């Protein structure tokens, strides 16, 4: 018996029924349109574990579509449908709506590639503007795994899982991204202090959470790591791009991807008890947090290779000698010293600091002539600031300048 190919209008009608069911949260109608072995591949970077690969209709409904519905009130608005080879349909459009807590708008483009088996949808590859979803969360509250306060121009970003030694799990990674976005949006922030409550800055990834079986069976470690590390890395990217300088206070253990919070800083204060450990080799993992980029540049390729391959800890004294940290202080003074540095930076020329951060960060990828040109442009931009004009006037009358960050 020869099965007639499904027509494009029929495929489109099924997708439109799915969109309609998603809009009202009709789980029965959604499930009736999917094969039980449905596979969804969702844009990495969506928080709450939504991004990544999901196997089974139940997992897709629960962990993707209903999780989106929990945090955002959005609906897919298709704009174009086109047939691909075989029983596949390509859809473009936009998710439109608002976040549920803050009411911030969401308008995120999407591309949906559907695969069909008979009358049912067997797969979906979804690409969307994940940052549009994350941005809509930036004003939501509360944060529980991360503390964030802003006072006198200093944003204090503090990991807040002391009972777990600030181990990084999915929630902490998601909240770190939200906190970083809040800082980036706050024009009053002129310096950032990164710290950790409890005995350690962070012991890195939460191994217990990685190994915990999911509701569908044993944990897929690769999938779990991709979901968690994606928002964590996005948070590091946001912090790297801030106009405000960053001070990180390292103490106790600073392990694995948690070293990314050290790399993100312009100034690092280390307590005498600090031990920096990559730790990835002990778990059969390759590494995250930007360490394979930053560490060779901070301490040299030979030392970085040793740190990765042997897991040998780097002491605070070694970190100071090798250029990983800026200063080492007694353990009980580290937090106060970091706060003192951050307050001092917050009183400085904020817009000049922003240009300095960008120049230093981008110098690795430029030739000397390119960097010299960039310095001219940055110098001209800072020369037009109120702070520069006021500082020149103060210098001429031998008065200390008062910077306002303008």
TIROMAR-490154 format. One record per residue (C-alpha): x, y, z. Coordinates in steps of 0.2 Angstrom, whole numbers, padded with zeros to 4 digits, always signed. Example, Ala and Ser with C-alpha at 12.3 -4.5 7.8 and 13.67 -1.06 7.14 Angstrom:
<pts>
+0062-0022+0039/+0068-0005+0036/
</pts>
This chain:
<pts>
+0000+0000+0000/+0007+0017-0005/+0004+0031+0008/+0000+0048+0000/+0012+0062+0005/+0004+0074+0017/+0000+0091+0009/+0008+0107+0015/-0009+0114+0021/-0012+0098+0031/+0005+0100+0040/+0001+0119+0043/-0016+0115+0050/-0008+0103+0063/+0005+0116+0068/-0008+0129+0070/-0018+0118+0081/-0002+0115+0091/+0000+0134+0093/-0018+0137+0098/-0017+0123+0111/-0001+0131+0118/-0009+0148+0119/-0022+0141+0131/-0011+0128+0140/-0022+0113+0134/-0011+0099+0139/-0023+0085+0132/-0024+0094+0115/-0005+0097+0114/-0001+0079+0118/-0013+0072+0105/-0003+0081+0092/+0014+0073+0097/+0022+0056+0095/+0026+0049+0112/+0045+0048+0107/+0044+0067+0101/+0061+0075+0102/+0063+0094+0105/+0079+0104+0102/+0077+0121+0110/+0089+0136+0109/+0102+0135+0123/+0102+0151+0134/+0084+0150+0139/+0084+0149+0158/+0076+0137+0170/+0083+0122+0161/+0072+0125+0145/+0086+0126+0133/+0094+0110+0126/+0087+0093+0120/+0071+0085+0127/+0066+0068+0124/+0047+0062+0125/+0031+0072+0123/+0029+0073+0142/+0046+0080+0144/+0043+0093+0131/+0026+0099+0138/+0032+0099+0156/+0050+0106+0154/+0048+0117+0140/+0031+0123+0135/+0023+0124+0152/+0039+0130+0160/+0039+0145+0147/+0020+0147+0152/+0025+0148+0171/+0037+0163+0168/+0030+0172+0153/+0013+0175+0146/+0017+0173+0128/+0010+0166+0112/+0018+0161+0096/+0013+0172+0081/+0018+0163+0065/+0022+0174+0050/+0027+0162+0036/+0026+0143+0033/+0037+0133+0020/+0038+0115+0016/+0055+0107+0018/+0061+0090+0010/+0050+0076+0017/+0037+0078+0030/+0045+0094+0037/+0038+0111+0039/+0048+0127+0042/+0039+0141+0052/+0045+0159+0056/+0037+0171+0067/+0038+0179+0084/+0034+0175+0102/+0024+0190+0109/+0018+0194+0127/+0025+0198+0144/+0034+0191+0159/+0022+0185+0172/+0029+0194+0187/+0036+0211+0181/+0025+0212+0166/+0040+0217+0155/+0037+0214+0136/+0043+0200+0126/+0045+0201+0107/+0056+0187+0102/+0058+0180+0084/+0058+0162+0081/+0062+0148+0068/+0053+0132+0070/+0057+0117+0060/+0044+0103+0063/+0046+0085+0058/+0030+0074+0056/+0027+0055+0056/+0010+0052+0049/-0003+0063+0057/+0008+0067+0072/+0023+0079+0075/+0038+0069+0080/+0051+0083+0082/+0054+0101+0083/+0070+0111+0082/+0067+0129+0089/+0079+0144+0087/+0073+0160+0096/+0080+0176+0103/+0084+0169+0120/+0090+0185+0127/+0073+0193+0124/+0065+0181+0136/+0079+0183+0149/+0078+0202+0148/+0060+0201+0152/+0065+0193+0169/+0078+0206+0173/+0066+0216+0184/+0058+0201+0192/+0060+0196+0211/+0065+0188+0222/+0082+0181+0219/+0086+0167+0232/+0102+0159+0227/+0110+0176+0223/+0110+0192+0233/+0110+0209+0224/+0110+0226+0232/+0115+0243+0225/+0121+0257+0237/+0131+0272+0234/+0135+0267+0216/+0141+0249+0221/+0132+0234+0216/+0135+0219+0227/+0133+0203+0219/+0134+0189+0232/+0132+0170+0229/+0120+0164+0243/+0120+0145+0245/+0132+0144+0260/+0125+0128+0266/+0131+0120+0249/+0147+0131+0249/+0139+0141+0235/+0139+0126+0223/+0132+0131+0206/+0116+0123+0201/+0103+0127+0188/+0094+0140+0199/+0110+0149+0204/+0116+0150+0186/+0099+0157+0180/+0099+0169+0194/+0117+0175+0191/+0111+0179+0173/+0096+0189+0179/+0107+0198+0192/+0120+0203+0179/+0106+0210+0167/+0099+0220+0182/+0116+0227+0185/+0119+0231+0166/+0102+0240+0166/+0105+0251+0181/+0113+0267+0177/+0117+0271+0195/+0130+0257+0196/+0148+0263+0195/+0157+0248+0202/+0153+0229+0206/+0158+0219+0220/+0157+0200+0218/+0158+0189+0233/+0151+0173+0242/+0142+0170+0258/+0149+0157+0269/+0166+0149+0269/+0169+0148+0251/+0167+0159+0235/+0161+0144+0226/+0166+0125+0225/+0160+0125+0207/+0146+0115+0199/+0134+0106+0211/+0140+0088+0208/+0125+0081+0218/+0113+0090+0207/+0122+0084+0191/+0120+0066+0197/+0102+0067+0203/+0090+0057+0192/+0076+0066+0183/+0058+0062+0182/+0061+0053+0166/+0075+0042+0173/+0094+0044+0176/+0101+0061+0173/+0109+0065+0155/+0125+0073+0162/+0129+0081+0145/+0112+0088+0143/+0111+0094+0162/+0128+0103+0160/+0123+0112+0144/+0107+0118+0152/+0116+0125+0167/+0132+0132+0159/+0123+0141+0145/+0115+0155+0157/+0131+0155+0168/+0142+0159+0153/+0129+0172+0147/+0131+0180+0164/+0150+0180+0162/+0148+0189+0145/+0136+0202+0152/+0148+0205+0167/+0163+0207+0155/+0153+0220+0145/+0148+0231+0159/+0154+0249+0159/+0157+0247+0178/+0174+0239+0185/+0172+0223+0195/+0180+0218+0211/+0179+0200+0216/+0183+0193+0233/+0190+0176+0233/+0191+0165+0249/+0191+0147+0254/+0188+0136+0239/+0186+0143+0221/+0184+0128+0210/+0179+0124+0192/+0168+0135+0182/+0167+0146+0198/+0184+0153+0193/+0174+0162+0180/+0170+0175+0193/+0188+0178+0196/+0191+0180+0177/+0177+0192+0176/+0185+0204+0188/+0196+0219+0185/+0203+0218+0203/+0204+0202+0213/+0206+0202+0232/+0211+0185+0239/+0210+0179+0257/+0225+0170+0263/+0216+0154+0264/+0210+0154+0246/+0214+0139+0235/+0210+0139+0216/+0207+0122+0208/+0201+0119+0190/+0195+0101+0196/+0188+0096+0179/+0200+0082+0176/+0194+0073+0192/+0177+0072+0185/+0182+0068+0167/+0176+0085+0161/+0184+0098+0150/+0180+0114+0158/+0169+0130+0158/+0169+0147+0165/+0181+0154+0151/+0196+0146+0160/+0204+0139+0144/+0204+0157+0137/+0208+0167+0153/+0220+0156+0163/+0234+0154+0150/+0233+0173+0148/+0233+0176+0166/+0247+0164+0172/+0255+0158+0156/+0251+0142+0146/+0263+0130+0155/+0255+0134+0172/+0238+0134+0165/+0241+0117+0157/+0247+0110+0174/+0232+0117+0183/+0220+0109+0171/+0229+0092+0169/+0235+0089+0186/+0221+0098+0197/+0235+0105+0207/+0228+0119+0218/+0235+0137+0216/+0237+0145+0232/+0233+0163+0236/+0252+0167+0237/+0255+0159+0220/+0240+0168+0212/+0248+0184+0218/+0265+0180+0211/+0258+0173+0194/+0245+0188+0191/+0229+0179+0195/+0225+0190+0209/+0229+0208+0214/+0232+0207+0232/+0231+0194+0247/+0224+0199+0264/+0220+0190+0280/+0205+0180+0278/+0194+0190+0290/+0198+0206+0281/+0195+0200+0263/+0177+0205+0261/+0180+0223+0269/+0195+0226+0258/+0185+0221+0242/+0171+0233+0247/+0184+0247+0250/+0191+0245+0233/+0173+0244+0225/+0168+0260+0234/+0184+0269+0228/+0181+0264+0210/+0163+0270+0212/+0170+0287+0215/+0181+0287+0200/+0178+0292+0181/+0165+0279+0177/+0165+0282+0158/+0184+0282+0157/+0184+0265+0167/+0172+0258+0154/+0183+0263+0139/+0198+0256+0149/+0189+0239+0152/+0185+0238+0133/+0202+0242+0127/+0210+0230+0139/+0198+0216+0134/+0199+0219+0116/+0218+0221+0115/+0220+0202+0114/+0211+0201+0097/+0219+0217+0089/+0236+0221+0081/+0246+0235+0088/+0240+0248+0074/+0222+0243+0077/+0224+0245+0096/+0232+0262+0094/+0218+0268+0083/+0205+0261+0096/+0215+0271+0109/+0213+0287+0099/+0194+0285+0098/+0192+0280+0116/+0203+0295+0121/+0192+0307+0111/+0176+0300+0118/+0182+0302+0136/+0189+0319+0132/+0171+0324+0129/+0165+0319+0146/+0160+0331+0160/+0172+0321+0172/+0187+0324+0160/+0184+0343+0159/+0181+0344+0178/+0197+0334+0181/+0208+0346+0170/+0201+0361+0178/+0204+0354+0195/+0222+0349+0190/+0225+0367+0185/+0221+0374+0202/+0229+0359+0211/+0212+0353+0218/+0207+0335+0219/+0194+0331+0206/+0176+0324+0211/+0170+0312+0198/+0152+0310+0194/+0153+0297+0181/+0146+0308+0167/
</pts>
